């Protein structure tokens, strides 16, 4: 316990020293995006389950490469199931990390790993770990990107919707 507290205190000291030199704005991580995709069946069609998501992430950049953030998303799940209601709208909240590779001075490649869970009670409550790779351009502190990813949908009740793996694409931007 003492080692954990000492490590945490040391991390806070390094972070505050970094803030004093660089300022808070240089350590702020923010991104937003719109993603869409679905769960491909054997014919690689996504007609049985599709998802649309608008997300906003904010967090802390430890250096120019490593960031930790909290993603907040509004999901619209579109289902072609045997139920009368074939859509579900909910919000998700989670924790994520990214590592930015600078590809020269004008572009970047960013693998992102995150895990979200629903925070708004709805007909479909779930946990969804995600992995995506973003490629984008740097325009000063602004960076538009496109991304491709995979996410796993794990419903808590397993009643209407089974566990499934989905592929998705995303467009968005982040601040550097």
ZIJODA-V328771 format. One record per backbone hydrogen bond with DSSP energy under -0.5 kcal/mol. NH is the residue of the N-H (numbers start at 0). CO is the residue of the C=O. Records with the same first field share a line. If there is no record, write none. Layout:
NH->CO, CO
This chain:
4->0
5->1
6->2
7->3
8->4
9->5
10->6
11->7
12->8
13->9
14->10
15->11
16->12
17->13
18->14
19->15
20->16
21->17
22->18
25->22
26->23
27->24
28->58
29->27, 174
30->56
31->172
32->54
33->170
34->52
35->168
36->50
37->166
38->48
39->37
40->44
43->40
49->77
50->36
51->75
52->34
53->73
54->32, 52
55->71
56->30
57->69
58->28
59->67
60->26
61->59, 65
62->65
66->97
67->59
68->95
69->57
70->68
71->55
72->91
73->53
74->72, 89
75->51
76->74, 87
77->49, 75
78->76, 85
79->47
85->83
87->76
89->74
91->72
92->116
93->70
94->114
95->68
96->112
97->66
98->110
99->64
100->98, 108
101->99
102->100, 106
103->101
105->102
106->102
107->135
108->100
109->133
110->98
111->131
112->96
113->129
114->94
115->127
116->92
117->125
118->90
119->90
120->118
126->153
127->115
128->151
129->113
130->149
131->111
132->147
133->109
134->145
135->107
136->143
137->105
138->136, 141
141->138
142->173
144->171
145->134
146->169
147->132
148->167
149->130
150->165
151->128
152->150, 163
153->126, 151
154->152
155->124
156->124
163->152
165->150
166->37
167->148
168->35
169->146
170->33
171->144
172->31
173->142
174->29
175->140
